[in-house]
Amino acid sequence: MRVQSAGVLLYRIRNGELEVLLVHPGGPFWSRKDEGAWSIPKGMFEEDEGALEAAKRELMEETGFAVDGDFMYLGAIRQPSRKMLHIWALKFDLDASRARSNKFTMEWPPKSGMMKEFPEIDRAEWFDLATARKKIQRGQTGFIDRLLLRRAEEISPSPNQV
């Protein structure tokens, strides 16, 4: 069985500019990493769970936000980890500072025998597209490009309208 993940790329228009919501992973390994560390809220799903339902569930688990609306499928991109990542985009504005994620437990410091709890994500922020391309994990940049292309298709007149 191949490993698959699904997520939701929230976007909004702020001062005429397209912005996307990204999350920063929590825990000690990510605490000092910024560029190339941020992600679209996402997570793995089983074959008996629908991908869009999993994407919504993961957004809720990682941010605390339950959203609904007209989801736009941006397709799937194989990640450097070989995992297939399916992403939907949704135009939805929210206060990123209110994001609250679930937690995980790990031994910390390593080999200490002590277990410590960390948030799955430690923050969420809105970024313009140029900044998002620098912040997002390498395997996910294609989804920003796909969102921009789909948004351009939405606002560009078709040849029949000209």
Buried (B, 14 or more C-beta within 10 A) or exposed (E): EEEBBBBBBBBBEEEEEBBBBBBBBBBEEBEEEEEEBBBBBBBEBEEEEEBBEBBBBBBBBBBBBEBEEEBBBBEBBEBEEEBBBBBBBBBBEBEBEEBEBEEEEEEBEEEEEEEEEBBBBBBBBBBEBEBBBEBBBEBBBBBBEBBBEBBEEEEEEEEEEE
